[in-house]
Amino acid sequence: MAAKYFAQVYLSPVPAGQQPTFLSLWLYHNYGISFSLFENYSQLTPAMPLLGIAVLMFLCVKSKMIRSTLGTVFLLAGAAGNLICRLMYGYVVDWIYVGGYINLADIWLCIGSLMIFHSALQKK
């Protein structure tokens, strides 16, 4: 949340008509879910993280493998960070542009997903 606070205070939005460069820092208010998906479905956006957090907490308790548990913790951290931001502001503060706007919580979501996927592959 500290990174999102500093983004709100110190970054400005991309000026109208200007395209951001790859890997640049700009303020963006994301009304969708991760990676700006479903921005036009505002009724889904508060429910999705809540459902995701409930499922992740269940998985974290039931997990037997440390890599899977750590991946679930990353997923929980990312989902909680974006949910808190959404509840505070009504949108998620994204500030890293990499072809689309993301924030650290989105990165944690990706890392957690990859860890769980890798853990699932190791079980086979």
C-alpha positions in Angstrom: 0.0 0.0 0.0 3.0 2.3 0.6 4.0 2.1 -3.1 0.4 2.9 -4.2 0.4 5.9 -1.8 3.6 7.2 -3.2 2.3 6.7 -6.7 -0.8 8.8 -5.9 1.4 11.5 -4.4 4.4 11.7 -6.8 3.2 10.3 -10.2 1.0 12.0 -12.7 -1.2 10.5 -15.3 0.0 10.2 -18.9 -0.7 13.5 -20.7 -3.6 13.3 -23.1 -2.6 12.1 -26.5 0.7 10.7 -25.3 1.5 7.0 -25.3 3.6 5.8 -22.4 6.9 4.1 -23.1 7.5 0.5 -22.1 8.6 0.1 -18.5 7.7 3.6 -17.3 6.0 5.0 -14.2 2.6 6.8 -14.6 -0.4 7.0 -12.4 -3.4 5.1 -13.6 -6.8 4.5 -11.8 -7.9 0.9 -12.6 -11.6 0.4 -12.2 -11.3 -3.3 -13.4 -9.5 -6.2 -11.8 -5.9 -7.3 -12.4 -4.4 -5.9 -15.6 -7.5 -3.7 -16.1 -9.7 -6.6 -17.1 -13.5 -6.2 -16.8 -13.3 -2.4 -16.4 -16.8 -2.1 -17.8 -18.3 -4.6 -15.3 -18.1 -2.6 -12.1 -20.5 -4.9 -10.3 -18.0 -7.7 -10.6 -14.9 -5.9 -9.4 -15.6 -5.9 -5.6 -16.8 -9.5 -5.5 -14.0 -11.1 -7.4 -11.2 -10.3 -4.9 -13.4 -11.3 -2.0 -14.2 -14.6 -3.6 -10.5 -15.1 -4.5 -9.3 -14.3 -1.0 -11.8 -16.8 0.5 -10.6 -19.6 -1.9 -6.9 -18.7 -1.3 -7.3 -18.8 2.5 -8.9 -22.3 2.2 -6.1 -23.5 -0.1 -3.4 -22.1 2.2 -4.8 -24.0 5.2 -5.2 -27.2 3.1 -1.8 -27.1 1.3 0.8 -29.7 2.1 3.7 -28.4 0.0 5.7 -25.3 1.2 6.0 -24.0 -2.4 2.3 -24.2 -2.9 1.7 -22.5 0.5 4.2 -19.7 -0.3 2.5 -19.2 -3.7 -0.8 -18.9 -1.9 0.6 -16.3 0.4 1.8 -14.3 -2.6 -1.7 -14.6 -4.1 -3.3 -13.5 -0.9 -1.0 -10.5 -0.5 -1.7 -9.4 -4.1 -5.4 -9.9 -3.8 -5.6 -8.2 -0.4 -3.5 -5.2 -1.6 -5.8 -4.5 -4.5 -8.9 -5.1 -2.5 -7.9 -2.6 0.2 -7.0 -0.1 -2.4 -10.4 -0.6 -4.1 -12.3 -0.3 -0.8 -10.4 2.9 0.0 -10.6 4.7 -3.3 -13.1 2.8 -5.5 -10.4 1.9 -7.9 -6.9 0.3 -7.8 -3.9 2.5 -8.1 -1.7 1.1 -10.9 1.6 2.8 -11.6 3.9 0.6 -13.6 3.5 0.6 -17.4 4.7 -2.5 -19.2 2.4 -2.5 -22.2 -0.5 -2.2 -19.7 -0.7 -0.7 -16.3 0.1 -2.9 -13.2 1.2 -2.5 -9.6 3.2 -4.6 -7.2 0.1 -6.5 -6.1 -0.4 -7.7 -9.7 3.2 -8.8 -9.7 2.6 -10.8 -6.5 -0.4 -12.4 -8.0 1.7 -13.5 -11.0 4.5 -14.8 -8.8 2.0 -16.7 -6.6 0.3 -18.2 -9.6 3.6 -19.4 -11.1 4.7 -20.9 -7.8 1.4 -22.9 -7.5 1.5 -23.9 -11.1 5.2 -25.1 -10.7 4.2 -26.9 -7.5 1.3 -28.7 -9.3 3.7 -29.8 -12.0 6.2 -31.2 -9.5 3.4 -33.4 -8.0 3.0 -35.3 -11.2 
